[in-house]
Amino acid sequence: MSQIRVLVIDDESDVEMLFRQKFRREIKAQTIDFDFALSAEEALTYLKSPTAQAEITLILSDINMPGMNGLELLRVIKEHYPELNVFMVTAYGDERSEQTALAYGASGFLNKPVNFNQLKQDILRLAS
């Protein structure tokens, strides 16, 4: 199996440290690697790179971010990169956001705090 690459989009910079800690075994074994963006705009710039599109297995995006929010970002991603899997992440697990995310083409919906064991299983399932 080739390395799985995940793009995490969250305006809180400590999210990177948390993911690197929770996935340290997978990162060390080079089975899963992460890229991080602090805004929707930064993520879209990253995705314009042809190599990024070819390598990304999954995008995890927070919903509540300043500027373009995660649901708006999801619409843009699905319009330009329909094959990418996108999971939306929120601290506010309201049913309307989940329904909207799924209607816009999200592959999954996660509530914070993230269940990292379940997320690992979901990532591996997507990659197989």
Order of alpha helices (4+ residues) and beta strands (2+ residues): beta-alpha-alpha-beta-alpha-alpha-beta-alpha-beta-alpha-beta-alpha
